């Protein structure tokens, strides 16, 4: 709620919005959509190289602007952001900012979709400067709406990094699981075993059986337990457990199922289990 209030205040000074998403539909935050108002809106879909090319892309709802598809951090998408934003700002009403030559851009999205990385890549591309905002592989790196960060000189353009905001209540459990698989929700809050179970269900439902070859299985698995057992055994993921017996405490080595589940999730996020589209 605090992050959304900060963003609404920053929105008054914004000429355009750049929204970053990993997944087209589940990555939307209804609260953000309501706060967008009538500002021009550019949607940047990230990690498209991990999406299933056989599936037709869904309508992502780019709003009053355009949609850019980014594969990885070195893709040409950052080259297109500044010209697109400049065109949208020039073509649209700027109200109380009409006399200003500066462009203020608000970068929004759910947690851990690469908002800070986009800002840093634009700054590196157009100003040849180093990173100006912290990035990380887990949600929650950006804690508050930051000050303006210049990313371009001609036109003079400033971007404002914002914290990732999730709706207070997700529409359904499946939407929450998709967001968790993409890293928008911390793994331990959902449970690595629960996420691994949903991931296996999704892979089988879409007939994405690359995991069978990747882990050296004989056939697809209908249940998560045999898969995690195989991963734990083949990768040596064990843990020492103290067991109380009649003769005293005995240390035993047991399979570490949470570690195996995390390895399964990590392989999916790295694209090692094939290209999968969640929406």
N, C-alpha and C positions, 0 to 999 in steps of 0.2 A: 504494500500500500504506500509506504514512504517513497519507494523508487518510482512508482507511478505518479505520485504527486510532484516529485522533482521533475519528471519528464514533461508533465503538463505545463509547469512553469517555464521550462526551457523551450517548449513548443511555441510560445508566444514570440520568441526571437528567431524562430527557424523559418527559412525560406523553402526548405525541401526536406523530405525524410528519406533515408536509405534504410530499408529493412533487410536484415540478413536471416536466412532460414536454412536448416539442413533438410527438412521435409516440408513439402509444399502445403499440406492442409493441417496436419497435426501440429506443425510449428507455428501456427497462428495463435495469437493471444487476443481473444475478443475484447478485453479491456483496452489493449493498445489500439485496436481498430476503431473503437469509439473515440479515443483521444486524438486520432489523427486529424480530425476536422477536414478542411478542404485544401490542405497543403499538398503539393505535388509529391508523389510517392514512387520511389524506385525500389523494386524487389530484387535482391541478389540471392539466388539459390546456390548453395555451396555443395561441394563434394558430389557433383553430378557424375563424375567418373566412377563412383561407387554404385550408381543406380543401374537397374536392369534395363539395357537398351531395347529389350523386346516389349516393354510395357509403355503404353502411350502416356506421356506426361499429363497429369491432371491440371485443371485450371487453378492457378495459384492465387488469383486475385491480386494483381499488381496495382490496382487502383489507378489514380490519375498520374500515370507515368509510364514505366516500362519494366521489363523483366530481363535480368541478365543471368546467365547460367555459368557458374564457375566450377571448374574441375578441381584445381589445386591452387596453392598459393602463387605458383609461377605462371598461371594461365593469364591470357590477355584481358580478362575482365576488368582489372583496375584501370587499364587504358581507356575503357569505355565509360567509367563512372563519371569522371569530371565533365566530359563533353555532354553526356546525357543530362546531368544535373544542371549544367549551365543553360542548356536549351530549355529545360522545363521552367527554370526560374525566369528566364527572359520572356517566355511565352505566357506566363501566368501573372496574376495580380500579386503585388507585394505589400499592398496596404500601407501600414505606417513605416515600412522599410523601403519604400519606393525610391527615396533619394540616396540610399546607401549603395555603394559599388561593391561592398563585401557580400559574400554568400555564406550564410550560416546553415549548416546541414546537421540534422540530428540523426544519429545512427542508433537504430533500435532492433530488438529481437529478444527471443527467449535466451536463457543462460547458455553459455558455451557454444555459440554458433560462429564465433570468429569475428565479432564486431571490432575488437581492438586490433586484431591482425589485419583487417581490411584498412583501418586507419593508418597503421604503420606502413603497409605496402604502398598506399597512396602517397604518403609523405616521402617514402624512399624513392618512389618513381618520379614525382614531380619536383621535389625540393632537394633530392639527394641527401636527405638527413636520416639519422638513425631513428629507432623506435621511440615514440613519445608516450606510450601507454603500455602497462604491463599486460602480458598474455600468459595463458596457461592451459593445460589440457583438462582441467576440471571446471565446473561451473562455480561462479562466485568470485572470480578474480577482481572484476570491477565492482566496487562496493557502492559507489555514488556517482551522480552526474558530474562529470569533470568539467574543467574550464575548456575554452575553445582551443583546438589544436589546428594550426595552419597546415594544410596539405598541398596547396597550390598558390602560385603567385599571380598567374594570368589565366583565368580570373582569380582574384584574391578570394580564396575559399577556406573556410574554417569548418572542421567537423567536431562534433561533441559526442564523446563516448558515453554510453549509458549502461547501467547495470541490467543484466538480463532479468526480465520480469515474467513470471508464470501467473496464470489466473489463480485466484484463491481456491477454486474448485474446478478440477478438470471435468470435461464433458462426460467421459466414460473411462473405464479401466484401460481399454486398449489404447486410447490416446496417450494415457500416462505411460504405458509400457513402451510405446514408440519413442516418446520423448526421452525416456530413460535409456533406451538402447542407443540413442544418438548422443547421450552424455549431457542432456539438459537438466537431468535430476541425478544427484549423486547416487552411485550404485548401492551403497550400504543402506540408504533410506528405503529402497525398494527391496533389496535382497538379491545378491548375485545369482542364487539358485533359482529364484522366481523369474528373473530376467532371462536366464539361460533356458529355462523351460519354455518361455514364450518365444524366444528366438528359434528354438528347435521346431516348435509348432509352425512358426512363420515360414521357415525354410522348407519344411515338408509340404506345407499348403501350397507354396509357390513352385514346388518341384525343383527346388534349388538343392541339389545333392552333392555339391562340391565338397562339403564337409566329410562325406564318406571317403573320398580319395585323400583329402588332406590329412585325416587322422588314421588312415589305413584300416578302415572298418570293412567288414564283409558285405554289409548292406545297410540301408538307412535305418535309423532307430525311431521307434514310436514313443519311447519314454526317455526322459533325460538321465535317469540314474545309470543305465549301462554306458551311455556316452561319456558321462563325467568320470565313471570308473575307468574306462579305457584311456581317457586323457590323463588322468592322475597316474595310472600305471605306466603309460608310455613316456610320460614326461618327468617321472620321479617326483611327483608332487605329494609329499608325505608330511606328517607332523607327529611330533612326540607327544604322547598322551600318558598321564599318570593314572594308573588303575589301582584301586584299593582291593586287595585280595585278603584271604585269610592269613597269609604269611607276611603281609605288609604291602607297601607301595611298590608297584612294578611299572617301569617305563616301557611303553609299547609304541611301535611305529604304526600309524594308521594313515589311510588315504586322506588327503586334504581336498575334500569336495569343493569347498568355497574357492580354493585356489584354482582348481580345475575349471570351475564355472567362470571365474574371472579370465582365465586363459581363452576360453571359448568366446567370451564377449570381446576380448581384445583382438582375436583373430577376425571376428566379424567386422569390427570397426576399422581394421586395417585393410579390408578387402580381400583377405586370404581365403574366405569362404565363398567367393563369387560376388557378382554385382547384384544387389538386392534393393528393390524399391519398397519402402514400408507403406506409403500412401498410394 
